Amino acid sequence: MILTLSCPDRTGIVAKVSTLLFESGANILDAQQFDDVETGRFFMRVVFDPGGADQAALAEAVEGLAKALSMQWVLRDPTQRRRVMILAS
C-alpha cells in the first residue's frame, strides 16, 4: 500500500504516522518526506506492507489522524495502474 499525505507542518507527524502503521501491524518499506518552508506544509509518501491489517480499519485510523492534523491523504494499492502522460519538447 502507498499512503501519501500533506498537512500543515508541525512536530511529530512522522512519529504519529509510523506509530499508526506499526499499531495496525503494517511494515514500512519506504518513506519520504518534504517540508515546504515557503508554504509551511509537510508532505509524506509511505510505502508499506499492510501484513494482516484490515484495510478498512486502517483507512479509518488514518482518517482519525487526518482530522487531528488537518491532513489530506490518499491510500492506494500499488498494483492498480495509474494513467500517466509524458510530454517532451
C-alpha positions as CSV (number, residue, x, y, z in Angstrom):
1,M,0.0,0.0,0.0
2,I,1.0,3.6,-0.5
3,L,0.0,6.4,1.8
4,T,0.5,10.0,0.5
5,L,-0.4,12.9,2.7
6,S,0.1,16.6,3.2
7,C,-0.8,18.9,6.1
8,P,0.4,22.0,7.9
9,D,3.9,21.4,9.2
10,R,4.4,20.6,12.9
11,T,6.5,18.4,15.1
12,G,5.6,14.7,15.5
13,I,3.9,14.0,12.1
14,V,6.4,11.2,11.1
15,A,6.1,9.7,14.6
16,K,2.3,9.7,14.5
17,V,2.1,8.1,11.0
18,S,4.7,5.5,11.7
19,T,3.1,4.6,15.1
20,L,-0.3,4.3,13.4
21,L,1.1,1.9,10.8
22,F,3.0,-0.1,13.4
23,E,0.0,-0.5,15.7
24,S,-2.0,-1.6,12.6
25,G,0.5,-4.4,12.0
26,A,2.0,-2.8,8.9
27,N,5.7,-2.8,7.9
28,I,7.1,0.4,6.4
29,L,9.2,-0.4,3.3
30,D,10.0,3.1,2.2
31,A,9.2,6.6,3.5
32,Q,10.0,10.0,2.0
33,Q,9.1,13.4,3.4
34,F,9.4,17.1,2.5
35,D,8.8,20.3,4.3
36,D,7.9,23.3,2.2
37,V,9.2,26.2,4.2
38,E,7.5,28.8,2.0
39,T,4.0,27.4,2.5
40,G,4.5,25.7,5.9
41,R,3.2,22.4,4.5
42,F,4.5,18.9,5.2
43,F,4.4,16.2,2.5
44,M,5.0,12.5,3.0
45,R,4.8,9.3,1.0
46,V,5.0,5.9,2.8
47,V,5.1,2.5,1.0
48,F,4.2,-0.3,3.4
49,D,3.2,-3.9,3.6
50,P,-0.1,-4.0,5.4
51,G,0.5,-7.5,6.6
52,G,-2.7,-8.8,8.1
53,A,-4.1,-5.3,8.7
54,D,-7.7,-4.8,7.8
55,Q,-7.6,-2.2,5.1
56,A,-11.0,-0.6,6.1
57,A,-9.8,-0.3,9.7
58,L,-6.5,1.1,8.6
59,A,-8.3,3.7,6.4
60,E,-10.5,4.6,9.4
61,A,-7.4,5.0,11.6
62,V,-5.8,7.3,9.1
63,E,-9.0,9.3,8.8
64,G,-8.9,9.9,12.6
65,L,-5.3,11.0,12.4
66,A,-6.1,13.2,9.4
67,K,-8.8,15.1,11.3
68,A,-6.4,15.7,14.2
69,L,-3.6,17.0,11.8
70,S,-5.8,18.8,9.2
71,M,-4.4,16.3,6.7
72,Q,-5.3,15.5,3.2
73,W,-4.4,11.9,2.3
74,V,-4.7,9.1,-0.2
75,L,-4.3,5.4,0.5
76,R,-3.9,3.3,-2.6
77,D,-2.9,-0.2,-3.8
78,P,0.4,0.0,-5.8
79,T,-0.9,-2.8,-8.1
80,Q,-3.5,-0.5,-9.5
81,R,-2.1,1.0,-12.6
82,R,-2.2,4.8,-12.9
83,R,-2.6,6.8,-16.1
84,V,0.5,8.9,-16.8
85,M,1.2,11.3,-19.6
86,I,4.8,12.2,-20.5
87,L,5.4,15.4,-22.5
88,A,8.7,16.3,-24.1
89,S,9.8,19.0,-26.4
